[in-house]
Each structure stands twice: as C-alpha cells, then as structure tokens.
Amino acid sequence: MDYEDMESFIEQLERRRRKPTFDQLHDRQTYFVRKNLIREIDKLSQKYNRGFKTAFINHAIAKLLREEFGIDV
C-alpha cells in the first residue's frame, strides 16, 4: 500500500468515526398511542424495510411541529 492509499484509508476511517451513531441521534421515549393508529402503522410497516416506524413517527412529529407550531426541526 503506498502513501496515497494509506492516506485515503485513514480519511475514510475518520469520516466513519465522525458519523453519529443511531443512539447519538435518537432517544427512546414511551407514549400511549391509540390502538387504531398503531394498527395502521403496523400494517404500513409490513410493506417497508426495517426502520420504517421510527422514520414515519419522526417525520410525522417534525411535520406537525413545522406546520402547526412554526418550529423548524
């Protein structure tokens, strides 16, 4: 491996290290959610990949904060 390859290898490692982990970006919270809403989200999630529920809920909350409260997140 020459110097240029080693340098790019180290740059890739540093980029990975700087990328925040899932746990650094998210906190676990517990809420009561109506059963009919859970049922519909569960049905939708069967059509999509892992992580759909988290993405869906985060999108819905962000949209509501933006549109109803004027909070840009």
N, C-alpha and C positions, 0 to 999 in steps of 0.2 A: 504494500500500500504506500503510495507516495504522499508527500506532504499535502497536496491539494485534496486528495481523497480523505485523508485524516481530518483536515480542516472542515470539510463539508459534513463528515460523520459527526464531529463534535458539535457543529451548528445544529444538526438535526436533533441530537440529544438535548441540547439546551432548549430548543423550541418545545420539545415534548415536556420537559421539566416545567417550563413556564405556563403550559396549558393547564388551566384549573381543572381539578377533578370534579366529578359529579357531586361529591359530598361538599366540596368547597363552594359550589354554586347553589346548592339546594339545602333546605331544612325540612325535616319531617314534621308535619302538623297533623292533628287529629280534629276532624269536624264531623258533625252529624249532617248527613246528606239524605234527602228524601229517597225512599226506596225506588220510586219510579224513575228518578234521574239516574241512579246507579244502574238500574236495569238497562236503560237506553245506552249509557256509556259502555257497559259490558258488551252489549250487542255490537256496537260500533267497533270496539277494540278487537273483536274476533276477526275483523277484516284487515287489520293493520298490524304492523310489526310491534315488537316489544318497545315499550316506552310511550305508546300512544296515549294512555290515560294521563300520564304526567304532562305530556306536551299539550293535550287537549285542555286540561284543567288550568295550566299556566296561561295558555292562550286566552281562555275564557275570562280569567281573572284580569289579565292585562287589558283586554278589550273593554271590559266593564269599567275598570279604573280610568281608562283613557276617555271613553265616550260619555260616561255618566258623571265623573268627578273631575275631568280635565287633568288627570295625573298621568304624565308621560313616563312609562316604565319600559 
